[in-house]
Amino acid sequence: MRLIEDLPTVYDAKATEEEVYKFWEENECFKADANSKKPPYSIVIPPPNVTGVLHMGHALDGTLQDILTRYHRMSGYEALWLPGTDHAGIATQNVVEKKLRDQGVEGQTNRHEMGREKFLETTWDWANEHKSAILNQFKRLGASFDRSRERFTLDEGCSEAVKEVFIKLYEKELIYKGAYIVNWCPRCQSAISDIETEYETEDGHLWEISYPLKDGPGAIVVATTRPETIYGDVAIAVNPKDFKYRDLVGKTVCMPLTGREIPIIADDYVDKSFGTGALKITPAHDPNDYEVGKRHNLKPIWVIDEEGKMKACPEVPLEMQGLDRYEAREKTVGWLKLNNSLVKISEHVHNVGKCQRCGTTIEPLLSEQWFVKMEPLAKDAIAAVNDGRIKFVPERWEKNYLGWMENIRDWCISRQLWWGHQIPAYYHNETGEMVVAKEIRIRRIILKIQMCLILGSHLGCGLCQQWDFLM
């Protein structure tokens, strides 16, 4: 029996809480029984990124989940709080590659030197070490989750679930592969989503450039924040209601510096009050220009590559090819001055997209990627708010939500990474035909393609169905 005078005068959290949590674990107090006849109640933890440690936000969110789980457990439910961590594709690959660069071991300073297999092995070691640290932090908070069911988003079961959902959405035509403007990070060498792009206000410039008319005297002056993309221009656009340009629509201009001819078009997208009221249209490097280009059947021209450098292509002058986009901007402005094509430079404050992971300025890039069609999915989400099934507190956020959902763009879900889920799409080396399926079906499909080649037919013609017995 312990005397009162033996009790410590100061609460020792380490000694007390570790002992209590050990008792909980040994007695499986938080383990949920899948065969229980009690009503079920479960929460899947929003998995924290494996790249870091818990912060105050995690602690608050975790506490709320813990309260709900414990309340229902004590109320007679079979309660499960499922723990897990997220593989955090771009962030984890960046952290591991930075570690490799800092270590400076010859032949192992980046993933390309190491090779895919060795790099993934190194990344798995790093991830396993950090995900344990995160879950142990939750343990210190007294989290009542079922550690026996711990999950990692790259576990075999999770990976299979991702493939299954991908294939189902693809078969429903809600996932597609196509060329579209994406947020491209030249540093991470990957497409990133809108939510991974953070916007910062920066002091920049607005350059007004003169494009001379092909036939007769005169010119149209265009305002731009990105003169380095001039080599990818395919048109000059004006608003159809802008009377000062009414007589120029349909005419042709010669581009300064290169002399390439492009048309003047009318499109409602153009804001008459911005700059001169005339915009250069560069569909391969601006999402709004891309939409304008589609409406007017204008062919995009890529002039900036995945590294943020000027491409080696006929439209880009030889002296400009290979330059960083900002070097090219400086040089282009200099050439425009010498050519008497630069009319005016104004100070201009604008929002610039940055990669959330590394801070590099995003390059809007027309690229072939995988996308989720958002409009049919957003339709049901909008209806749920409009008919009152979902209510926002406070109400003012409803307007923000609807504005976002009604103008939502298709969501780019592919990444150019080694660390992460692989898209279950396979390509035939000879025919180039693509198949989206689980591996178990691939041998059958390859055999069918081979038989189609023999028959001189195509996949899906039905003639090769008789060879199904080969599997």
C-alpha positions in Angstrom: 0.0 0.0 0.0 1.3 3.4 -1.0 1.3 6.2 1.6 0.2 9.7 0.6 3.6 11.1 1.6 5.2 8.8 -1.0 3.2 10.4 -3.9 5.3 12.7 -6.1 4.6 16.4 -5.6 4.9 17.0 -9.4 3.0 15.1 -12.1 5.4 13.0 -14.1 3.7 12.6 -17.5 6.3 10.3 -18.9 6.2 7.8 -16.1 2.4 7.9 -15.7 1.2 8.0 -19.3 3.6 5.4 -20.7 2.5 2.9 -18.0 -1.2 3.6 -18.7 -0.8 3.3 -22.5 1.2 0.0 -22.1 -1.8 -1.4 -20.0 -4.2 -0.3 -22.8 -2.1 -2.0 -25.5 -1.5 -5.2 -23.6 -5.2 -5.6 -22.9 -6.1 -4.7 -26.5 -8.5 -2.0 -25.2 -8.7 -0.4 -28.7 -8.8 -3.5 -30.9 -12.1 -3.7 -32.9 -13.8 -7.0 -33.4 -15.0 -7.5 -37.0 -17.4 -10.2 -35.9 -19.0 -8.2 -33.1 -22.8 -7.9 -32.9 -22.5 -4.4 -31.6 -23.4 -1.5 -34.0 -20.3 -0.4 -35.8 -18.6 3.0 -35.6 -15.4 3.8 -37.4 -13.2 6.7 -38.3 -10.3 6.4 -40.8 -7.6 8.9 -39.7 -6.8 11.5 -42.4 -3.3 10.1 -43.0 -0.5 12.6 -42.2 2.3 12.9 -44.7 5.2 10.6 -43.9 7.6 13.4 -44.7 7.2 15.3 -41.4 6.1 15.1 -37.8 2.8 16.0 -36.2 1.9 19.7 -35.6 -0.8 21.5 -33.6 -3.3 20.9 -36.4 -2.8 17.2 -36.3 -3.1 17.3 -32.5 -6.4 19.2 -32.6 -7.9 17.0 -35.3 -6.6 13.8 -33.7 -8.1 14.9 -30.3 -11.6 15.4 -31.9 -11.4 12.0 -33.6 -10.3 10.4 -30.3 -13.2 12.0 -28.4 -15.7 10.7 -30.9 -14.2 7.2 -30.9 -14.0 6.9 -27.2 -17.6 8.3 -26.7 -19.0 5.7 -29.1 -16.9 2.9 -27.6 -18.4 3.7 -24.2 -21.9 4.0 -25.6 -21.9 0.4 -26.7 -20.6 0.6 -30.3 -17.9 -1.6 -31.8 -15.6 1.4 -32.4 -12.6 1.5 -34.7 -10.2 4.4 -35.2 -8.0 3.3 -38.0 -4.5 4.7 -38.0 -2.3 5.3 -41.0 0.2 7.5 -42.9 0.3 8.9 -46.4 3.2 8.2 -48.8 3.2 11.8 -50.0 4.7 11.2 -53.4 6.3 14.5 -54.5 7.3 15.6 -51.0 8.9 12.2 -50.0 10.8 11.9 -53.3 12.1 15.5 -52.9 13.2 14.9 -49.3 15.0 11.6 -50.2 16.7 13.2 -53.2 17.8 16.2 -51.1 19.3 13.8 -48.6 21.2 12.0 -51.4 22.5 15.3 -52.7 23.6 16.4 -49.2 25.4 13.1 -48.6 27.3 13.5 -51.9 28.1 9.8 -52.3 29.6 9.3 -55.8 27.1 7.6 -58.1 24.2 8.1 -55.6 23.5 11.8 -55.7 20.1 11.4 -57.4 17.6 8.8 -58.4 18.8 8.5 -61.9 22.3 7.6 -60.8 21.0 5.1 -58.3 18.4 3.4 -60.6 14.8 2.8 -59.9 15.1 -0.3 -57.8 17.8 1.0 -55.4 16.1 4.4 -55.1 12.8 2.9 -54.1 14.5 0.7 -51.6 16.2 3.7 -50.0 12.9 5.6 -50.0 11.0 2.7 -48.3 13.7 2.6 -45.6 13.2 6.4 -45.0 9.4 6.2 -45.1 9.2 3.2 -42.6 11.4 5.1 -40.2 9.3 8.3 -40.3 5.9 6.7 -40.3 6.7 4.9 -37.1 7.8 8.2 -35.5 4.4 9.8 -36.5 2.3 7.1 -35.0 4.4 7.0 -31.9 3.6 10.7 -31.5 -0.1 9.9 -31.6 0.6 7.2 -29.0 2.1 9.9 -26.7 -1.1 11.9 -27.2 -3.0 8.8 -25.8 -4.7 8.1 -29.2 -7.1 5.2 -28.9 -6.6 3.8 -32.4 -6.3 0.1 -33.3 -2.6 -0.2 -34.1 -3.1 -3.8 -35.3 -4.9 -2.4 -38.4 -2.3 0.2 -39.2 -2.1 1.2 -42.9 0.3 3.0 -45.2 -1.1 4.4 -48.5 1.5 2.3 -50.5 0.7 -1.0 -48.7 -0.2 -3.8 -51.0 -3.9 -3.7 -50.0 -4.2 0.1 -50.5 -2.3 -0.1 -53.9 -4.8 -2.8 -55.1 -7.7 -0.6 -54.0 -6.3 2.4 -55.9 -5.9 0.3 -59.1 -9.4 -1.1 -58.7 -11.0 2.4 -58.4 -8.8 3.7 -61.3 -10.0 1.0 -63.6 -13.7 1.4 -62.6 -13.6 5.1 -63.2 -11.7 4.6 -66.5 -14.4 2.1 -67.6 -17.1 4.7 -66.7 -15.2 7.2 -68.8 -14.6 9.4 -65.8 -10.8 9.0 -66.2 -9.1 9.8 -69.5 -5.7 10.4 -70.9 -5.2 13.5 -73.0 -3.4 16.8 -73.6 -4.3 19.6 -71.4 -2.7 22.5 -69.6 -1.3 21.4 -66.3 0.6 23.0 -63.4 4.2 21.8 -64.2 7.0 22.1 -61.6 10.4 22.4 -63.5 12.2 21.5 -60.2 10.1 18.4 -59.2 9.8 17.5 -62.9 6.2 16.6 -62.4 2.7 17.8 -63.0 1.0 18.9 -59.7 -2.7 19.6 -58.9 -4.4 22.9 -58.4 -4.5 22.2 -54.6 -0.7 21.7 -54.6 -0.2 25.1 -56.2 0.1 28.1 -53.9 -0.3 31.6 -55.2 2.0 34.5 -54.1 1.6 38.2 -54.9 4.7 39.4 -56.7 5.8 42.8 -58.2 6.2 42.3 -61.9 5.9 44.2 -65.1 3.4 44.6 -68.0 5.2 44.8 -71.3 3.3 46.4 -74.3 4.6 45.0 -77.6 3.8 46.2 -81.1 2.7 43.7 -83.7 2.8 45.3 -87.2 -0.1 44.6 -89.6 0.9 42.4 -92.6 -1.0 44.5 -95.2 -0.6 48.2 -95.0 0.6 50.5 -92.2 -0.3 50.3 -88.6 0.1 47.8 -85.7 -1.8 46.4 -82.8 -0.2 46.7 -79.3 -0.5 43.8 -77.0 0.1 43.7 -73.2 1.7 40.7 -71.6 3.4 39.6 -68.3 5.4 36.9 -70.1 7.3 38.2 -73.1 9.4 35.0 -73.3 6.4 33.1 -74.6 6.1 35.4 -77.6 7.6 32.6 -79.8 4.6 30.4 -79.0 1.9 33.0 -80.0 -0.7 31.7 -82.5 -3.1 34.7 -82.5 -3.9 38.1 -81.1 -7.3 38.2 -79.4 -9.6 41.2 -78.8 -13.0 41.5 -77.4 -15.8 41.5 -80.1 -17.5 44.4 -78.3 -14.3 46.5 -78.3 -15.0 49.1 -81.1 -11.4 50.3 -81.3 -10.4 47.0 -82.7 -13.5 46.2 -84.7 -11.9 46.8 -88.1 -8.8 44.7 -87.3 -10.6 41.4 -86.6 -9.7 38.9 -89.4 -6.5 40.7 -90.4 -3.0 39.3 -90.1 0.0 40.6 -88.1 3.7 39.8 -88.4 5.2 38.8 -85.1 8.1 41.0 -84.0 11.6 39.3 -83.9 10.5 36.3 -86.0 8.1 37.6 -88.7 5.8 34.6 -88.4 2.2 35.6 -89.4 -0.7 35.1 -87.0 -4.4 36.2 -87.2 -6.3 38.7 -85.1 -9.4 37.0 -83.6 -12.4 38.1 -81.5 -13.2 36.3 -78.3 -15.4 37.2 -75.3 -12.6 36.0 -72.9 -10.6 39.2 -73.5 -11.0 41.9 -70.8 -11.2 45.2 -72.6 -10.0 47.0 -69.4 -6.8 45.0 -69.0 -3.6 46.5 -70.6 -4.3 47.6 -74.1 -7.4 45.3 -74.5 -5.5 43.0 -76.9 -3.9 39.7 -75.8 -1.3 37.4 -77.3 -2.7 33.9 -77.4 -0.2 31.1 -76.4 -2.3 27.9 -76.0 0.6 25.7 -74.9 1.6 27.8 -71.9 -1.6 29.4 -70.5 -4.9 27.6 -69.4 -7.1 30.4 -70.6 -5.3 30.8 -73.9 -5.7 27.0 -74.4 -9.5 27.3 -74.1 -9.4 30.3 -76.6 -7.2 28.2 -78.9 -9.7 25.3 -78.8 -12.6 27.6 -79.7 -10.8 28.9 -82.7 -9.0 25.7 -83.9 -5.6 27.2 -83.3 -2.7 24.7 -83.1 -0.6 25.1 -79.9 3.2 25.7 -80.2 5.4 24.5 -77.3 8.3 26.9 -76.7 9.2 26.1 -73.1 10.3 22.6 -72.0 9.8 20.5 -68.8 13.0 22.0 -67.3 11.7 25.6 -67.7 14.1 26.2 -70.7 13.4 27.4 -74.2 12.8 24.5 -76.6 14.9 23.7 -79.6 12.2 24.2 -82.2 11.8 26.2 -85.4 9.7 28.9 -83.7 12.4 29.7 -81.1 15.5 31.6 -82.4 18.7 29.6 -82.2 20.3 32.0 -79.8 17.4 31.6 -77.4 17.2 27.8 -77.4 18.3 26.2 -74.1 18.1 29.4 -72.1 16.2 29.4 -68.8 12.8 31.0 -69.1 13.8 34.1 -67.1 17.1 34.6 -69.0 15.0 34.3 -72.2 12.6 36.9 -70.9 15.5 39.4 -70.3 17.0 38.7 -73.7 13.6 38.9 -75.5 12.9 42.3 -73.9 16.3 43.5 -75.0 15.7 42.4 -78.6 12.3 44.0 -78.6 13.8 47.3 -77.5 16.5 47.1 -80.3 13.7 46.3 -82.8 11.6 49.3 -81.6 8.8 46.8 -80.9 8.6 47.5 -77.1 6.1 50.3 -76.6 5.9 50.6 -72.9 6.9 48.9 -69.6 4.6 49.3 -66.5 4.8 48.1 -62.9 2.3 45.3 -62.4 1.4 43.3 -59.3 0.0 39.8 -60.0 -0.4 36.4 -58.5 2.2 33.8 -59.4 1.7 30.1 -58.9 4.3 28.3 -56.8 4.9 24.6 -56.2 3.8 23.8 -52.6 6.6 21.4 -52.2 9.7 23.3 -53.3 8.6 26.9 -54.0 9.5 26.9 -57.7 7.4 29.1 -60.0 4.9 26.9 -61.8 5.1 26.7 -65.6 1.6 26.2 -67.2 2.4 23.5 -69.7 0.3 21.6 -72.3 1.1 18.1 -71.5 -0.3 14.6 -72.0 -1.5 13.4 -68.6 -4.3 11.5 -66.9 -7.4 13.4 -65.8 -10.6 12.9 -63.8 -13.7 14.4 -65.5 -14.9 16.7 -62.8 -18.1 18.1 -64.2 -20.3 15.0 -63.8 -18.9 14.4 -60.3 -19.4 18.1 -59.3 -23.0 18.0 -60.5 -24.1 15.7 -57.7 -22.0 17.6 -55.1 -23.7 20.9 -56.2 -27.2 19.3 -56.1 -26.5 18.0 -52.5 -26.0 21.7 -51.4 -28.8 23.2 -53.4 -31.4 20.7 -52.1 -30.4 21.2 -48.5 -28.8 17.8 -47.8 -25.6 19.5 -47.0 -25.5 22.8 -45.1 -22.5 25.2 -44.5 -21.8 26.8 -41.2 -21.4 29.7 -41.5 -23.7 30.0 -44.5 -21.4 32.5 -46.4 -19.1 29.6 -47.4 -21.8 28.0 -49.5 -21.3 30.7 -52.1 -17.6 30.1 -52.2 -18.1 26.4 -52.5 -20.6 26.6 -55.3 -18.5 29.1 -57.2 -15.6 26.7 -57.0 -17.6 23.6 -58.0 -19.4 25.3 -60.8 -16.1 26.4 -62.4 -14.1 23.4 -61.6 -11.5 22.1 -64.1 -10.7 18.5 -64.9 -8.3 17.2 -62.2 -4.8 16.1 -63.3 -4.1 12.9 -61.3 -0.8 11.7 -62.9 2.6 12.5 -61.6 6.0 11.9 -63.1 7.5 10.2 -60.1 9.1 6.9 -59.1 7.7 6.9 -55.6 3.9 6.4 -55.6 1.1 4.4 -57.2 1.7 3.2 -60.7 -1.2 3.8 -63.2 -2.5 0.4 -64.4 -2.1 1.3 -68.1 -0.1 -0.9 -70.4 1.1 -0.3 -74.0 1.9 -2.7 -76.8 5.5 -2.1 -78.1 4.5 -2.7 -81.7 1.0 -1.4 -82.1 1.0 1.3 -79.4 -2.4 0.2 -78.2 -3.2 1.0 -74.6 -4.9 -1.3 -72.1 -6.1 -0.2 -68.7 -6.4 -3.3 -66.5 -5.0 -5.3 -63.6 -1.9 -7.4 -64.3 -3.9 -10.6 -64.2 -5.6 -9.7 -67.5 -2.5 -8.4 -69.3 -1.2 -11.7 -70.6 -4.7 -12.5 -72.1 -4.9 -9.1 -73.8 -1.3 -9.3 -75.1 -2.2 -12.7 -76.7 -5.3 -11.1 -78.3 -3.3 -8.2 -79.7 -0.7 -10.7 -81.1 -3.5 -12.7 -82.8 -5.0 -9.5 -84.1 -1.7 -8.7 -85.8 -1.7 -12.2 -87.3 -5.2 -11.7 -88.5 -4.5 -8.2 -89.8 -7.4 -6.9 -87.6 -7.6 -4.7 -84.5 -8.2 -5.2 -80.8 -12.0 -5.4 -80.1 -12.9 -6.8 -83.5 -14.1 -10.0 -82.0 -12.1 -12.3 -84.3 -9.6 -13.2 -81.6 -12.2 -14.2 -78.9 -11.8 -17.8 -79.9 -8.2 -17.8 -78.6 -9.5 -17.2 -75.0 -8.9 -20.9 -74.2 -5.1 -20.1 -74.4 -5.4 -18.6 -70.8 
